[in-house]
Amino acid sequence: HYVPQLAKQIYDYKQRFSRPIINLKGFIVGNAVTDSYYDNIGTVTYWGQTKRSPSLKNTLISPRFSGYDPCTENYAEIYYNRPDVQKALHANSTGIPYKWTACSDVLLRNWKDSEASMLPTYKKLMAGGLRIWVFSGDTDSVVPVTATRFSLSHLNLKIKTPWYPWYSGGQVGGWTEVYDGLTFATVRGAGHEVPLIQPRRAFELFQTFLSGKDLPNS
């Protein structure tokens, strides 16, 4: 959220003054939470290790699968509330009176001081002419590629350049798709902190963004 929200503040400031002091042209966001609802759904759709487009994935699985098991958390809650399991894990040694649960939405539902989705912000800034790139390390388990792609798909952007591999140092650096107003890219072999884990690929990604070009396809 941090980068697009800051960009929006700068953009709104520029609209109010004829001589703005910050000449913002665009921004790049990495492994970021995009939409609380769509990110959660996209997290479980880890198809093809990020190497297939959503349309191809849907074509392959639609005749064969009816969906995902909706009860996986229920199984975990039953298992981890068993006394023998808790004893083996040295859990609940204080004997708390309530059950362990896999997740609680109470905090999320009551968190009102931040926007739940950056999609409206992206739409506004794209309409304002800003150049936007979003990238994801393809081994990130915190905010996975599939979560970000699923969220961005709800912008319903026109595809300018379909999904293709980009190259760094003679190897595939990741995959990318260019939309009308936004570019999405993955970084191969990187986790949540892309520059830390794949510094060369991160550098070439940033360098290409700053040059105003698309990522190299060879």
C-alpha positions in Angstrom: 0.0 0.0 0.0 2.8 2.4 0.8 4.0 3.3 -2.7 0.7 3.8 -4.5 -0.8 5.7 -1.5 2.2 8.0 -1.5 2.0 8.4 -5.3 -1.7 9.3 -4.9 -0.9 12.0 -2.4 1.8 13.5 -4.7 -0.6 13.3 -7.7 -3.4 15.0 -5.8 -1.0 17.7 -4.6 0.1 18.3 -8.2 -3.6 18.8 -9.3 -4.0 21.6 -6.8 -0.9 23.6 -7.8 0.2 25.0 -11.1 4.0 24.6 -10.3 4.4 21.3 -8.3 7.7 20.7 -6.7 7.6 16.9 -7.4 7.5 15.9 -11.0 6.1 12.4 -10.6 6.1 10.4 -13.8 5.4 6.9 -12.5 6.3 4.3 -9.8 7.2 0.7 -9.3 5.8 -1.6 -6.6 7.2 -4.9 -5.5 5.4 -7.9 -3.7 2.8 -5.6 -2.4 -0.7 -6.2 -0.9 -3.0 -5.1 -3.7 -6.5 -6.0 -2.6 -7.3 -7.7 0.7 -10.1 -9.8 -0.8 -8.7 -10.8 -4.2 -5.2 -11.4 -2.8 -6.6 -14.0 -0.4 -8.3 -15.8 -3.2 -5.3 -15.6 -5.5 -3.0 -17.1 -2.8 -4.6 -20.5 -3.1 -4.5 -20.6 -6.9 -0.8 -21.4 -7.3 -0.9 -22.8 -10.8 2.0 -23.8 -13.0 4.7 -22.1 -10.8 3.6 -18.8 -12.3 4.6 -19.9 -15.8 1.1 -20.1 -17.4 -1.2 -17.3 -18.2 -4.6 -17.2 -16.3 -6.5 -17.8 -19.6 -4.4 -21.0 -20.4 -4.8 -22.2 -16.8 -8.6 -21.8 -17.0 -8.7 -23.7 -20.3 -6.7 -26.6 -18.9 -8.6 -27.1 -15.6 -12.2 -26.0 -16.4 -13.2 -29.4 -18.0 -11.7 -31.4 -15.2 -12.1 -29.6 -11.8 -15.1 -28.2 -10.0 -13.0 -26.1 -7.6 -11.0 -26.2 -4.4 -11.8 -28.0 -1.2 -13.5 -25.4 1.0 -12.9 -27.3 4.2 -9.1 -27.4 4.5 -9.1 -25.0 7.5 -11.8 -27.2 9.2 -9.5 -30.2 9.0 -6.6 -28.2 10.5 -8.8 -26.9 13.3 -10.0 -30.4 14.2 -6.5 -31.8 14.2 -4.8 -29.1 16.2 -7.5 -29.1 18.8 -7.0 -32.8 19.6 -5.5 -33.2 23.1 -2.9 -35.7 22.0 -1.7 -33.4 19.2 -1.5 -30.4 21.5 0.4 -32.5 24.0 2.9 -33.6 21.4 3.4 -30.0 20.3 3.7 -28.7 23.8 0.8 -26.4 22.9 -1.9 -24.9 25.2 0.1 -25.8 28.2 -1.8 -23.2 30.2 -5.2 -24.7 29.3 -6.9 -21.8 27.6 -10.7 -22.3 27.5 -11.3 -21.6 23.8 -10.4 -23.6 20.7 -7.5 -22.9 18.4 -8.6 -21.5 15.0 -6.7 -21.3 11.8 -7.6 -17.6 11.2 -9.8 -14.8 12.4 -11.3 -12.0 10.4 -12.3 -10.0 13.4 -9.2 -7.7 13.2 -9.5 -7.3 9.4 -13.1 -6.4 9.6 -12.5 -3.8 12.2 -9.4 -2.3 10.6 -10.8 0.9 9.2 -7.9 3.3 9.0 -6.5 2.0 5.7 -7.9 1.2 2.3 -8.6 -2.5 1.7 -7.8 -2.2 -2.0 -5.3 -0.3 -4.1 -7.2 -1.0 -7.3 -9.2 2.3 -7.3 -5.9 4.1 -6.7 -4.2 2.3 -9.6 -7.2 3.2 -11.9 -7.0 6.9 -10.8 -3.2 7.1 -11.3 -3.3 5.3 -14.7 -6.0 7.7 -15.9 -3.7 10.5 -14.8 -1.0 9.2 -17.1 1.4 7.7 -14.5 3.6 4.8 -15.6 3.0 1.9 -13.2 5.0 -1.3 -12.8 4.1 -4.1 -10.4 6.6 -6.9 -9.8 6.6 -10.1 -7.7 9.3 -12.6 -6.7 8.0 -15.9 -7.8 8.9 -17.8 -4.6 7.2 -15.3 -2.3 4.8 -17.2 0.0 3.7 -14.0 1.8 2.2 -12.2 -1.2 2.5 -14.7 -4.0 2.5 -14.0 -7.7 -0.9 -15.6 -8.1 -2.4 -13.2 -5.5 -1.1 -10.1 -7.2 -2.1 -11.4 -10.7 -5.6 -12.2 -9.6 -6.0 -8.8 -8.0 -4.7 -7.0 -11.0 -7.0 -9.0 -13.3 -9.9 -7.2 -11.8 -8.7 -3.9 -13.3 -9.8 -5.5 -16.7 -6.9 -3.9 -18.6 -6.3 -4.4 -22.3 -3.3 -6.6 -22.9 -0.7 -4.8 -25.1 2.1 -7.5 -25.0 1.0 -11.0 -23.8 2.9 -13.0 -21.2 6.5 -13.7 -22.2 9.8 -14.5 -20.5 12.3 -11.7 -19.9 16.0 -12.2 -19.7 18.9 -11.2 -17.4 22.5 -12.3 -17.9 21.5 -14.8 -20.6 19.0 -16.6 -18.4 15.2 -16.2 -17.9 14.9 -13.4 -15.3 11.2 -13.9 -14.9 8.0 -13.4 -16.9 6.0 -10.3 -17.8 2.9 -9.0 -19.4 2.3 -5.4 -20.5 -1.1 -3.9 -20.2 -2.6 -0.6 -21.3 -1.3 1.6 -18.4 0.5 -1.0 -16.3 3.2 -3.6 -16.5 3.3 -6.7 -14.4 6.6 -8.7 -14.0 7.8 -11.7 -12.0 11.4 -12.2 -10.9 12.5 -15.8 -11.0 14.0 -17.3 -7.9 13.2 -14.3 -5.7 11.1 -14.2 -2.5 9.4 -11.3 -0.8 12.5 -9.2 -0.7 13.5 -9.3 -4.4 16.6 -7.0 -4.4 18.0 -8.9 -1.4 17.6 -12.4 -3.0 18.1 -11.6 -6.7 20.0 -8.3 -6.8 21.1 -8.4 -10.5 17.6 -9.2 -11.7 16.2 -6.5 -9.5 18.7 -4.0 -10.8 17.9 -4.8 -14.4 14.2 -4.6 -13.6 14.6 -1.1 -12.1 17.0 0.0 -14.8 14.5 -1.0 -17.5 11.7 0.8 -15.7 13.7 4.0 -15.5 14.7 3.8 -19.1 11.0 3.7 -20.2 11.4 0.5 -22.1 9.8 -3.0 -21.8 11.8 -5.9 -20.3 14.1 -7.6 -22.8 12.7 -10.8 -24.5 16.1 -12.2 -25.3 
